[in-house]
């Protein structure tokens, strides 16, 4: 028999809503293993802390003997989004889907126990679907039902296109629940409609309706919008220790408590005490934020790496010293810095300080790019038109991007 404290932890901490809470608790109390469904769209290979909120809940239930079933949406990923409304759902080849799935699974199992997880590929059933199967599935729902979903309703009202294929996605996700006979499905609050369609379809097809476990949407490091790689406000689970720690230290103070609640095992009593102390200004937010950054960094690396990241942050950000281990950037070819076709944004990408030219330009426009000459050690901001021939003249100057990214520019004349 589960204690009231355990049930409280499962159903309240890091949870937005459970449909139906009463039925889910009843299922928990039977002690029978539950089939926990989590699906993912392998159109993108990365997992960030926003995803980890739900993964930690899966792991918590695994520890109580329940079965996680991870569905790889390989079949729908190859369809993409024909409406052009979703930048995160491009049409992919089978090879791209496989590569993304392998990357996702590697990161997924940093949180969830691999030995207690069943991985299922959606194409196992949809690969055999016929037109008759599709028509049979669509006959169970009406267009009016699907226009109740907020994004569909808004686009319909604004006379923006909604592809018929988009209306199929909730039904296909629901059919996944039928095929694995899910007891519980996990998703963010933005997935509520799709999870409820799964619950309805199971009942239509003679199964017990799944419980819908809705996780809160984690704000990104900007403290405003949901964590997203496309918005640049994310912390990836495979982030290097220094970057992970540093990004977490950039959080607004009002996110300290939610991040502790959703992403750590800090006891509830301590969490409440911390919340009160912050609200009453009894503690400097820097100290709990350092603890938070250490806790999360150690989860995905180890305590020694978290210690090193803390020391690096204190040296580089707080004392404004240069880090000890600045990587070198050697020009890829002679005359690189004299190439009139090269821009500062190109150098930033080539040096591995940004993932794209668009990100590099954004950082330059924000004043986040600086040159630190070896001769003076005094940082000077660079604008997007700064000429490359003026860089690396000494062969040892440092290019700094943001608070934590550095490279030493070797002889530009090489």
Secondary structure, 3 states (H helix, E strand, C coil): CCCHHHHHHHHHCCCCEEECHHHHHHHHHHCCCCEEEEEECCCCCCCEHHHHHHHHHHHHHHCCCCEEEEEECHHHHCCCCCCCCCCCCCCCCHHHHHHHHHHHHHHHCCCCCHHHEEEEECHHHHCCCCHHHHHHHHCCCCHHHHCCCHHHHHHHHCCCCCCHHHHHHHHHHHHHHHHHCCCEEEEEHHHHHHHHHHHHHHHHCCCCCCEEEEECCCECCCCCCECCCCCCCCCECCCCHHHHHHHHHCCCHHHHHHHHHHHCCCCHHHHHHHHHHHHCCCCCHHHHHHHHHHHHHHHHCCHHHHHHHHHHHHHHHHCCCCCCCCEEECCCCCCHHHCCCCCHHHHHHHCCCCCCHHHHHHHHHCCCEEEECCCCCCEEECCCCCCHHHCCCCCCEEEEECCCEEEEECCCCC
